[in-house]
Amino acid sequence: MTIKYLKKANKTSSSDDQKTKEIVEKILKDLEKSKEDGCIELTKKFDKYEGEIIVSKENIEKIKKELDQKTKDDIQFSYDRVRKFAEAQLKNYGNNFEVELSKGLFAGQSLIPVNTAGCYVPAGRYAHIASAVMSITTAKVAGVKNVIACSSPKPNIGAHPKIIYTANLCGADVILNLGGVQAIAAMTYGLFGNEPADILVGPGNQFVAEAKRILFGKVGIDLFAGPTEIAIIADKTADPEIVAYDLVGQAEHGYNSPAWLYTTDKALADKVMKRVPELIKDLPELPRTSADAAWRDYGEVILCENNEEMAKISDEYAPEHLEVQTENLNWWLKRLKNYGSLFLGEETTVAYGDKCSGTNHILPTKGAGKYTGGLFVGKFIKTLSFQRMTKESTELVGAAAARLSRYEGMEAHARTGDIRLKKYGYSK
């Protein structure tokens, strides 16, 4: 038996890429010339907002006083766990070192954080408080000196007050009432009196993701992001009700958010396919509209013969979020290779990682889990090499470098070794 698609998607997460690319390229080209004025005009046009761009300290203090204590406690809960996990990553990430490779030749590496990070916090359909926690906290733990946070403003309000509160709590040095392509451009070009970002991180819609992709090279980025994804591996022991709820939980993100189920149990698949539309129908209008389109156009249910077949197709998809609701969870932990973040057992779920359990939710999509993981302290840290030598080490190294350069036909390279050999009293 080979895998069988009980439900096959009629679209992929790349379906809208070309149209998005054309729109974003034009906006970025215009913003490179119009700068701050262009950002302000686009914010008026798209967000209907005409207030301050840089969130003032007075406004931050006002929000801190007005926000209810329960909300502040919940944000603190998320912040504490994300920070603790990031600190554990940093402790175990790598070390500065120096080693003597041969007599008198010393080489090593230095781990140095970038100077300025731009953190995008989406707030279109939903106010993504957790995205501020994930990006800003991790940057600060890594040792980034300047952290700029951007979030799209609402008319007559600015960025969502809870996002402003969270960004300030997590250590953002500057908060901007900017969203969309103009926010990405402002952080990249160093607008509104800020340092240009060395790296841009954070999720966003397809226009934000495309702007980051286009600007990659001029500025670093966390990863090439697409619509959020969930995959669930489930066997006969899984609870079909929980599986269905978890698929719908991610589908509400947007009309193009894939939700995939890999299973060896036809009965479970049938129950899930029946329940998902029912659960979607019961949602409020905004998430219902998004989840309905996502499941209709991007949802898939794939029937497999055995665990190995499920693991193989999962690794082929390399899903952003991967839940495993099966027996023998340790086998899956050791076997699975390609994913953004792994959730083992029904006791945990994507929403926990998305909001407050500690692991980062800024993760690879569109198969990028095959070559990269998600956001972590290392994304903000440069691993730089250095070397130093004694004059005596030149006798061996200088002569070898000169010979190798001449083998390659690079005479000027060779002569940089020659001049040192001559100065330090060594013959070629």
N, C-alpha and C positions, 0 to 999 in steps of 0.2 A: 504493500500500500504506500502510495505517495501522499503528500499533503493535499488537502482538498479545501478550496475556498467556499465556505458556506455563505459568506458575504464578502464581496470584492468591491474595493473602492473604485469609483469612476474618475477620481481626480487624485493628483499627488500634491505634496506641499510645494512643488515648484511650478504649479500651473499658472500662477499670476506673475512670475518673475520678470518677464520681459517688459510688460507694461509698467510695473513698479520701477524698474531700472531707468526707463526713459524719463519718468516724472522726476525721480530723485536727482538724476544727473543734471537736469535743467535747473532745479532749485538750488543745488550746491554751486553750480556755475554762477548763478545770479548772486548768491550770498557771499561768494568770495569777493565780489565787487561792492555790494551794498552793505555788508558787515552788520553793525548793530542796528542801523535803520531798517535793513531788510528783515532782520529777525523780529523787530517790533511790528513791522507791517504784516508779516506772516502770522504772528500771534494774534493780531487784531482780526485777520481774515479767517483763520481756522479755529481759534479758541474764543473769539469775541471778547478778548481781555485787553484792557488798556491801562492797567496799573503798573506798579513797580516791577522791574525785572529781577533785580537782586533783592532777595527777601531781607528786610531790615532786621536788626537785632531787636528793635522795639516790637515788631510784628511777631517774632519768635517768642519773646517773653509774654506777649498777650495770649498767644496760642497755649503756651505752657500753663498759664493761669486758668484759661477757660476750659481746657480739655479735662474730661472727667477722670477721676483717679483710677477707675477700673480699666479704662482704655490704656492709660499710662502704665499700669501694672502688667497688662498683657503684652504690650510692646517691650517692656523691660524683660519679661520672661523670654521672648524670642531673642532679643539682643544678647542676653546672658549666655544662652546656649550656643548661638552662632559664634559669639566671641570665644567661648571656651573651646569649641571645636577648631576654630581657626588658630588659636594659640597652640593647640596640640599638633596641628599640621605644621606650624612654624617650627616647633621644637624638634620635630622629626623630619623636617624637610631636607636639610643639607647643612654643611658646615663650611666655613672659611678654612682653607688649609694651604700649606706650602710644603713641597717635597723636593729633595735633591735628586734630580734625574740622573746626573752623572757628576763627577767631581767638579764643583764650582758652578754648576748650572742648577739654579733653583727656579721652580715654577709653581704656580698656585692659582687659587680662585678666590674671588671676593663676591659675596652675595649682597647686592646693593639695591634697595628699593628705588622705584622710579620716583621722580620729584613731584609730578602732578598727575592725578587720576581724575577722569571725568566719569561720574556715575549717573546713568540714566534710570529714572524711576517712572515707569509707565503709570498713567492715570486716565486712560481713555474710557473704556467701559467700566473698569473697576479701579479703586484706589489701592495700588499694590504696596501697602505698608512694608510687607516682608522683603520686597525687592530693595528697599532702602537699607534694611538691616543687612541683607546678604552682601551687597556690594560695598557700602561705606565701611561697615565694621571690618570686613576682610582686608580692605585697603589700609585701614588704620593699624590693624594688628601687624600687617606686613611692614609698617614703618613709613608709609607714604606721607610726605610733609603736607602737601596741598591736595585736598579732596573737594572737587566741585560737584554738586548734585543739581540735576535738572529734572523738573517735572512739569507737565503741561498744566497751565492755569485754567480755572473756570471763570466765566464772566463776573466781574466785580468782586472776585474772591482771591484769585491767584491759585497757586498749587494747593492741593487738599491740606487742610490744617494738620491732619494726622500724619501725613507724609512729611510736612515741615517739622513737626515735633520729633518724628523718628529720625530724620536726617540729622537734626541738631543733636539728639541724644547719642547717635552713633559716631559723631565727630566730624560731620561735614564742615569745612571751613567757609564755604560759600554755597548758598542755595539760590537757584535761579528759577523764576517763573517762566520757564520755556519748555516747550515740548516739540516733538516731531523732528523733522530734518533741521530746522533752525537751531534746536538745542544741540544736536550733534555738531553742527557747523560752529556754533558759538564756543563750545568746549575745545574743538580742534584748532580753531584760529586764534584762541585767546581773546575773545571779545568781552566787552563790559569790564575792562580793567583787570582781567584774570590772566594767569600764566596759561599758555597753550598746554593742553593735556598731552601727556606722553602715552597714555593708554585710555581707551574708552571701554567701559563695561556696563552691563545691565541689559535686561530684555526690553523689547519694544515691538511695535507693529512692523509690517513688512517694509514700510518706508524708513523707519529708524534702522532696521537691520540692513537695508540696502545702502543707506548713507554710510554706515560703518564699513560695509564691504568695499564701497568705492574709495573711501578715505584710508583704508588699510595700506600701510606703507608710509604714508605721511604721519600716521599715528598708529600705535598698536591697538589691537582690540582683543577682547576676551575670547571670542569665537564667532564663526559665521552662524548666525542664529536664524531659525525659521519658526514656523508655528509650533507651539508646544505639542508634545506627543505623550501618549501613554500606551504601554503594552502590558498585558497580563498573561502570565503562564499559569494555567490552572489544570489540575487533574480531577479525578472523581471525588477527591476529598474536599475540594473547594466548595464554598458556599456561593451558589449562583446569585443570590441576592446581593451579597457584598461585592462580587465581581461586577455586577451590573451597575451598582451605585458608584463604584470607583471609575468605571469607564465614563459614565455621565459626568462625574466630578471634574474630569479634565476636558471633556468635550465642550463644557460651558465657556471655556476660554475664548473661543472664536469660531467662526464658520469654517475655518480651514485647519482645525486641530485634529490630527489623526488619533483614532482610538482603535487598538488592535487586541484581539484575543487569540492566543494560541492554546489549544486544548487537545487532549486525547479522549475526551468524554463527549460524545454526541448529545447525550441527554442534557448535560450542563450547557452546551452551546445553544441548544434549542431554548432552554429556559432564559438564558441571558438575552438572546435575540428578541424574545417576547417581552422581557421586562424593560430593556433599555428605552424603547419608544414610550412605554407607559410612564417611566420615571421622568423622562424629558417633558412629557405632556403636563406633568404636575408641577413644573418649575414656574417661577415668575417669568414675566414676558421676556426680559432681556436675556437671561441665561437660557431660556427655552428656545428662543430664536437661534442663538448661537449653537447650542447643542444639537438641535434638530438638523441644521445644515451640516454640521461637522459629522454626525453619525451617518446621515444620508449619503454624503459625498466622499467621506474619508474613512469611515468605519470599516473594519474587516474582522471576520471570524474565520480562523484557519484550523481545520481539523487535522491532527497529526496522529501517527501510529504509535509513537513511543516518546520517551523523554528526550532521547538524543535528537530526534527529529524536531521537537519543539525548541531545543537549545540551538540547533543549527539555524532554523529560520529566524529565531530571535537575534542571533549574532549577525545575520544578513541584514536585518532591518536596523540594528543598532539603535534601539529606541532611547529617547531622552529619559523617560521614567520607565522603569521596568519593575513590575510587581510579580512576585512568585508566591503562589498560593497552592502548595503541593506538599507531598511527603518528602522526607529527606532533603531538607533545606540546605544542609552543608554541601551536598553533592552539587547543587545549583550554584552555590557561592564559588566553588572551585571550578566548575565547568564553564560558566558564562564568561565571555571575554569583552563583549561590545555593548556598552550602555552608558548613559549619563550618570544615573544614580539608581541603586538597586534597593528594593524594599522586600525583605524576606519575611514571609508569613502574613496571615490576614490581620495580625495585631497592629501592623503598621500600614500606612497608606501614603500616597503621594502628597496629599494635603498636609500631612504632618511635616514632611520635609520642605514643602513649599512655604510653610508659615513659621514654624517655631522649634522643630526638634533638634536643629543644630547643623545638619549637613546643608550645603549650599544648593540653591535652586536655580542658579544660572548655569545651564547645562547645554551640551551639544545636541543638535537636532539634525534632521536630514541625513542621517547616517554618519555624522561626524564623530560619533562615539567609537568609530573604528580606529581613529587616530588621535583623539584627545579626550581628556576628561573635562569636568566643569570648572567653574571659577574656584580658585583657592589662593592661599597667600602667595604661592609661587608665581602666579600670573603677574603680580606687582613687583617681583624681584628679578633683577638682572643677574645672571651668573656670569661674572666677568673673569677673564684669566689675566695673569701677569707673569713676568719672568725677570730675573736678575742674574748676572753672571760675574764671576771673577775674571781678571785678565788671563789667568792661567787656563781657564776652561776654553778660551778662544783657540788654543792650539788644536783641539779636536773639533770643536763645533764650527769654528770659522772655516777651517779647511774643508770639512765635509759640506758645509752650506755652499761654499764657492764651487766645489766640484759638481754638486747637484744642480746648481744654477746653470753651469755651463752645459751639462747634459741636456738641459731644457732649452738652451740657446739664449739664456737671459744674462748677458754679459755684465750689465750694470748691477744686477743683483750680486753677481759673483765678486765684483770689485769692492762692494761694501764689506765683504769678508776679508779680501786681500789687504785693504788699508789698515784694518785692525791687526791682522797677522804681522804686517810690517812694523806698525807702531809698537807692538808689544814684544817684538824681537823674535818672531817665529817665521821661518821660511815656509813658502807654500809647498 
